[in-house]
């Protein structure tokens, strides 16, 4: 055993699939002086990797997870640790068959070969499955199994051979030293190590180590039950570990996977059984390993019968016994994504946790790139640890959401699906008034946001077919035609929007201007009282954020950004502040609320409440200044995300309710109505071709590709400038286009409306790939009521990005004709932007 | 022939035992419960007896409500019915358990369910009292053989084999009899999936003990002092070879 060094550049805690792969990737990227510790022995220290079922189904509805998984398979394959078996997801219900058709949508969108098959076809490859029990299946030939412990060992040994890594097992973390918000070292049972970077990659124990440093990794250990039945007569004498495709029995939340002479049956159907990391037994206290807890058979009994139903002869063999049965611990998170990146609480403290075997090597590569180069090739924003707002880091929130999510592991989850647990946490000052208006709330980052108002239901009748009603239940779930009615009312008169969920922070200090200039793309060294909407880039020129910056004074800039990504944006700004303290970030999110008012009547309405001059001459587009609205002082900013004349109005939180009442009262005679986020986030912006972070914009896309370049680039340096200058001189690999659906009629005569994530196909139904090989898919989809069209955004290769070109979109197993309507940011509605200029 | 096999719900084993706060029991949060390993062999023997000779095998436990889990485990291995003497096992000493079992056996005497053979584990994995089998036989007035590794039944007699101080001991006793079984000679089967499903539906007769237990006289448990590690590192790589050869010679694996 190696002795523990006293100093290291990076300490990796954990020798499971993540820790081992991460140590190697750090070494591959040139880092030396890496120390890896684990409290258990090698090669299987007793964490979740050691008992994982080790199979990989590559198709996920999330592009991020699919890409990470695909990269993992590539790495496993490179080291001879992957065996392809193929796999079926089988359906027992028609609802599930629709879900499988939707999975085809995702498989095509991400470029993975899959097909829908009949029960008979499943039985041809899996002769012991009873085809009478199922109605169909989803076949993915690239499904397979991996040897995660062997792969991890190879990774670790490679890093050691490179002279980059010292790996010390049987060493437990006892404490983490943090000085001035930065990691200085780690205390262990074998001595202390000083380090610059500490990576927590110890799965279910990660929250415990984070807490030692005063940080949070909001995951929970949860039980996944698994049994192994054997010897299976049908498997005797067959070579290797796996000879038959893996079965996921989607409607019973179970899987059946051959493992040598045994059949493993695993389940996600039992009640959620959550543990606290602090309660996980030590190695000595465990009967098997700390993460293989005693099997609770009562929880599994219903699954036995379902498994027996599917494979009656094979599992019904009296001579085959349940040889192994565990309550295996794995990691769950409140939103189902891993927890990656530097913790917002402690510099130098990184999380690489809540990562399953199928994602391990890919995640490790991406996190290593992030640590060493400042960003990863694959966009990780869904997994960024900085996404969690304070309340989302509590044990209560984690338990509530993971309990709710557990049985959705194989569930049919609608893209608009809302959580039911731990709601009503972040409430706007107008919340009670909104409830009285019949607001239907959806959640963003804990905020309750009105998506539409039932009080506007009469508008649906008024506008008739213009609200583009949706017949199919799936298309209209978590949706209402009231959204489109509100949209039309806003375009006719005015809409009043609760935007409390915005994240806001000030950059202040003598070097504030310099600091903000160094982060954002556009020039913000503007006159006081101007607002700038600007991209923020990563070093390699990908999108880190898009946000607005108001110059409130010589040394005060207020940054306003979306609630979903606002916490990560704030961390990005904090990370780029000057070391000498000449500028710093002050969070204002909870200090101010925002109400928007937009529409042709917006000026008239607001003017009726103030003596300040709101005329075009006095208050230009892009101006922001404080005005008196009756007895309130309001910071008004003339910008728009819906393409109408109007303002974002910022007031101290406690006066928000008053401002809301004033606007509604003054607006009513003009036909103004409260308008939900269904308009603000989808219909209003899609008609105007506005891009959204997380759908069109992410670190894998650049300014040129999304058509947001300006004629000039500012002189000042900023993050990503060199990359951006290069991008400006090169042909883009893809071009963000707006498309409209020409015909919605399905084969059964029902009009269908895409929801986003669908592949755009060539006329012959083949995938359209860009020069990087990425297929074309719908980034955002929604109604454009003022155009009477359903609008889709998608990145097309430049050769295909031609206005008027015809393609197809595949939705739930059928293809519909679409036409390219714009190949840049030109709005489909009011292309001259006359309405904004009002 | 009717066999009754007696089992006990005990904490599963781990290398570090933790006691409950009152030091009267083992903390089972992390390890859960199981059936004593000797008794799993006894259950297997009972199932095999039915397979060879016909008749029935029933399983019995004296224990809390949760001991139903262990009864179901035995049922999953092929035992057909179960008797649950619902009782707090900590309040029941070995004499009490023997009495409770004897009461059940006595109640069945003369009926179709009359017990011909009672199988127990040699000793319980948690308390290790080694007493119940002998006390039970005494109460019933039946012969008893303890420490049985394997046995066979032929013509109303039991031929049993066990380890004695001077080698293997052979016993021959008439039925009805009591045997306490020891691990090593009989390999318990794993429950099959249909067995598990059947076990859920199998009948379990609940019995309330008809007496006040005398108790075990246990005051509290103590953990033994921690044993220093018995691991001796002989060396690393090829350097370790001579030392390893010495050890192998010492223990007689290779000749000198």
Contacts between the chains, C-beta under 8 A, distances in Angstrom:
chain1	res1	chain2	res2	distance
A	229	B	192	7.9
A	229	B	193	5.9
A	279	B	29	7.4
A	281	B	14	7.6
A	281	B	29	7.6
A	281	B	30	3.4
A	281	B	31	7.6
A	282	B	16	6.7
A	284	B	14	6.7
A	284	B	15	4.7
A	284	B	16	3.3
A	285	B	14	5.3
A	285	B	15	8.0
A	285	B	16	5.0
A	285	B	18	6.2
A	285	B	30	4.9
A	285	B	31	7.2
A	286	B	14	5.6
A	286	B	30	6.1
A	286	B	31	7.1
A	287	B	12	4.6
A	287	B	13	6.4
A	287	B	14	5.0
A	287	B	30	7.7
A	287	B	31	4.6
A	287	B	32	7.2
A	293	B	30	7.0
A	293	B	32	7.3
A	294	B	12	6.3
A	294	B	30	7.8
A	294	B	31	6.1
A	294	B	32	2.5
A	294	B	33	7.4
A	295	B	32	7.5
A	296	B	32	7.7
A	297	B	69	6.9
A	297	B	72	7.2
A	297	B	73	7.8
A	297	B	196	7.4
A	298	B	69	7.6
A	301	B	196	7.3
A	301	B	197	7.5
A	301	B	200	5.9
A	304	B	193	5.7
A	304	B	196	5.8
A	304	B	197	5.8
A	305	B	197	6.0
A	307	B	193	7.2
A	308	B	193	5.9
A	308	B	194	7.0
A	308	B	197	6.8
A	315	B	193	4.8
A	316	B	193	6.7
A	316	B	194	5.3
A	317	B	192	6.9
A	318	B	192	4.9
A	318	B	194	6.3
A	318	B	195	6.9
A	319	B	192	7.1
A	320	B	192	5.9
A	320	B	193	7.2
A	321	B	189	5.8
A	321	B	190	2.4
A	321	B	191	6.0
A	321	B	192	5.6
A	322	B	190	5.4
A	322	B	191	5.4
A	322	B	192	7.3
A	322	B	193	6.6
A	322	B	196	6.5
A	323	B	190	5.0
